[in-house]
Amino acid sequence: MLINHDHQVIFVHIPKNAGSSIRGELEASYRQDSIFSPGFIDVQGITYDKTHLTLAQLVCLFPDTYLMFKTYSSYAILRCPYQRFCSCISQYAKMSKGRMLVEYSKSDIRLLIAEVIGKLESNVIDHELVYFNTQCSYVFHNGEAIVKNLYRLSDIGRLFSDLNLEYSGTKKNTSVIFDSKILNLMARFSLFVKRKYNFNIPPQLVKNKIRTNITTPGNYSDIIEYAEEFIENYYREDIELWNSSYD
């Protein structure tokens, strides 16, 4: 979450919705409330990610801040729930397991998904699962729409236009899945060599060329196929929100 008191603007940072990129752009123009700078807080033995507090958590931990939504202009970015879940899986693999998704076989990815689904369905409290919070938990509280200005991921430029700011178009943390088994093996070997010898194979310029021409960013068809039923049930309200975001 980013709050600027001078302009009375609140940007709600929904995890895996290009929030880091947007925060970087906004921080260059807006002085933010340092309370919600990236980091963690521990309350009664529970660790919370300050950057990604849901509205329910905000009410409990920072009630005075929550009241600002009544007078400040509030903004958030929405993302297709299917694509977002896949991006969350990629993030979980990196943060929780210390491995990039390209290092996993298809069977390992399915085991990873099953682990995440098991935790989510059991309501396990784990700050590493913050990325899987529903988008609605950042937009609604007690059935009321608190965040008033919602944009799809493809409409980031319009968000900045409405804020009378320029947007550079830079996007961080783009996940890539290799479509070729050979490239997948190359990626795994390259990561191994880089970690062990701090040497890139092939050179970064060549890898970027491969990514541009032979890979598909965000192509998560295998993950969606395996987790589709769970996504449709667990993120049902997010899907409804996404489908209605242009109505």
C-alpha positions in Angstrom: 0.0 0.0 0.0 1.2 3.5 -0.8 -0.4 6.5 0.8 0.3 10.1 -0.1 -1.2 12.6 2.3 -0.3 15.7 0.2 -2.4 14.5 -2.8 -4.8 12.3 -0.6 -4.2 9.3 -2.8 -4.1 5.6 -1.7 -2.7 2.9 -4.0 -3.6 -0.5 -2.8 -0.8 -3.0 -3.8 -2.5 -6.2 -4.6 0.2 -8.9 -4.8 1.3 -10.1 -8.3 -0.6 -7.3 -10.1 2.5 -5.2 -11.2 2.4 -3.4 -7.9 6.2 -3.2 -7.5 6.5 -1.5 -10.8 3.6 0.9 -10.1 5.0 1.7 -6.6 8.4 2.5 -8.1 6.8 5.0 -10.5 4.5 6.6 -7.9 7.3 6.9 -5.3 9.2 9.0 -7.9 6.4 11.5 -7.9 4.7 11.0 -4.5 6.1 11.1 -1.0 4.7 7.9 0.6 3.7 7.1 4.1 6.7 5.2 5.5 4.5 3.0 7.7 3.7 0.9 4.7 7.1 0.7 3.1 8.2 -2.9 2.2 8.8 -5.1 5.3 7.1 -7.2 7.9 5.5 -6.6 11.3 4.8 -9.2 14.0 1.6 -8.9 16.0 0.8 -11.5 18.6 3.1 -14.1 17.0 1.7 -13.5 13.5 3.9 -12.0 10.7 2.2 -9.6 8.4 3.6 -8.2 5.1 3.1 -4.4 5.4 3.1 -4.0 1.7 0.2 -6.4 1.1 -2.2 -5.8 4.0 -5.7 -6.8 3.2 -8.5 -4.4 4.2 -9.6 -6.6 7.1 -6.0 -6.7 8.4 -5.8 -2.9 7.9 -8.9 -2.4 10.0 -7.4 -4.4 12.9 -3.8 -3.1 12.7 -4.2 0.5 11.4 -7.8 1.5 11.9 -7.0 5.2 11.5 -5.5 4.5 8.1 -8.5 2.6 7.1 -10.7 5.6 7.8 -8.7 7.6 5.2 -10.5 5.6 2.5 -13.6 7.7 3.2 -11.9 10.9 2.1 -8.9 9.9 0.0 -9.0 8.7 -3.6 -8.2 5.0 -3.8 -6.8 3.0 -6.7 -5.9 -0.6 -7.4 -4.9 -2.8 -10.3 -6.8 -6.1 -11.1 -5.4 -9.1 -12.9 -7.0 -12.1 -14.6 -7.3 -14.6 -11.6 -6.0 -17.5 -13.7 -2.9 -15.8 -14.8 -2.4 -14.3 -11.3 -2.6 -17.7 -9.6 0.1 -19.0 -12.0 2.3 -16.0 -11.2 1.8 -16.7 -7.5 2.9 -20.3 -7.9 6.1 -19.0 -9.6 6.7 -16.6 -6.7 6.0 -19.2 -4.1 8.5 -21.6 -5.8 11.2 -18.8 -5.7 10.5 -17.4 -2.2 9.6 -20.6 -0.3 11.7 -23.2 -2.1 14.5 -21.1 -3.4 14.0 -22.4 -6.9 12.9 -20.9 -10.2 9.9 -22.4 -11.8 11.9 -23.4 -14.9 13.9 -25.7 -12.6 10.8 -27.8 -11.9 9.5 -30.7 -13.9 5.8 -30.9 -14.7 5.3 -33.5 -11.9 7.2 -31.3 -9.4 5.1 -28.3 -10.4 1.9 -30.3 -9.7 3.3 -31.3 -6.3 4.0 -27.7 -5.6 0.5 -26.7 -6.6 -1.0 -29.4 -4.4 1.0 -28.2 -1.4 -0.2 -24.6 -1.9 -3.8 -25.7 -2.4 -3.7 -27.8 0.7 -2.4 -24.9 2.8 -5.0 -22.5 1.3 -7.9 -24.9 1.9 -6.7 -25.5 5.5 -6.4 -21.7 6.2 -2.8 -22.1 7.1 -1.4 -18.7 8.4 1.8 -18.1 6.5 3.1 -14.8 5.3 4.6 -16.7 2.3 1.1 -17.3 1.1 0.2 -13.5 1.0 0.5 -13.6 -2.8 -2.5 -16.0 -2.9 -4.8 -13.6 -1.1 -7.9 -12.9 -3.1 -8.1 -9.6 -5.0 -11.5 -9.0 -3.4 -9.9 -8.9 0.0 -8.1 -5.7 -1.1 -11.1 -4.1 -2.6 -14.1 -5.0 -0.4 -14.6 -5.1 3.3 -17.8 -6.4 4.9 -19.4 -6.5 1.5 -18.7 -2.9 0.7 -16.5 -1.7 -2.1 -13.8 0.4 -0.4 -11.4 0.9 -3.2 -13.2 3.1 -5.7 -11.0 3.2 -8.8 -10.1 -0.2 -10.3 -8.1 -0.8 -13.5 -7.2 -3.9 -15.4 -3.5 -4.8 -15.7 -3.5 -3.7 -19.3 -4.8 -0.2 -18.2 -1.9 0.9 -16.1 -1.3 3.8 -18.5 -4.9 5.0 -17.9 -4.3 4.8 -14.1 -1.4 7.2 -14.4 -3.3 9.4 -16.8 -6.1 9.7 -14.2 -3.4 10.7 -11.6 -2.0 13.3 -14.0 1.3 11.4 -14.0 3.5 9.9 -16.7 4.2 6.2 -16.9 7.4 4.9 -18.3 5.9 1.5 -19.2 8.6 -0.5 -17.3 7.3 -3.7 -15.8 9.2 -5.8 -13.3 9.1 -9.4 -12.4 7.9 -10.8 -15.7 7.6 -14.6 -15.3 8.6 -16.8 -18.3 8.0 -20.5 -18.9 10.0 -22.1 -21.6 7.9 -23.8 -24.3 10.8 -26.1 -25.4 12.1 -29.0 -23.4 15.6 -28.3 -24.7 15.4 -24.6 -23.6 14.0 -25.8 -20.3 17.0 -28.0 -19.7 19.3 -25.1 -20.9 17.7 -22.8 -18.4 18.2 -25.3 -15.5 21.8 -25.8 -16.5 22.4 -22.1 -16.9 21.0 -21.5 -13.4 23.2 -24.2 -11.9 26.4 -22.8 -13.5 25.5 -19.2 -12.5 24.9 -20.2 -8.9 28.0 -22.4 -8.6 30.5 -20.3 -10.7 28.8 -16.9 -11.1 29.0 -17.3 -14.8 26.2 -16.9 -17.4 25.6 -19.6 -20.1 24.7 -18.5 -22.7 25.6 -14.8 -22.3 22.7 -12.6 -21.0 22.2 -10.9 -24.4 21.7 -14.3 -26.1 19.4 -15.5 -23.3 17.3 -12.3 -23.7 17.1 -13.0 -27.5 15.9 -16.6 -26.8 13.3 -15.3 -24.4 12.0 -12.8 -26.9 11.7 -15.2 -29.9 11.2 -18.7 -28.5 9.4 -18.3 -25.2 6.0 -17.1 -24.2 5.8 -14.8 -21.1 3.0 -15.9 -18.8 2.2 -19.1 -20.7 1.0 -21.2 -17.8 -1.4 -23.6 -19.5 -0.1 -26.6 -17.6 -0.7 -24.9 -14.2 -4.1 -23.7 -15.2 -5.1 -27.1 -16.5 -4.1 -28.8 -13.2 -5.5 -26.1 -10.9 -8.5 -24.8 -12.9 -11.2 -26.3 -10.7 -9.5 -24.9 -7.5 -9.1 -21.4 -9.1 -12.7 -21.3 -10.2 -13.9 -22.2 -6.7 -11.4 -20.4 -4.5 -11.3 -17.2 -6.6 -14.9 -17.2 -7.7 -15.5 -13.7 -6.5 -12.3 -12.5 -8.0 -13.4 -13.9 -11.4 -16.7 -12.1 -11.0 -14.9 -8.9 -10.2 -12.6 -9.3 -13.2 -15.4 -10.0 -15.5 -17.3 -7.0 -14.3 -14.4 -4.6 -14.3 -15.3 -3.1 -17.6 -19.1 -3.1 -17.1 
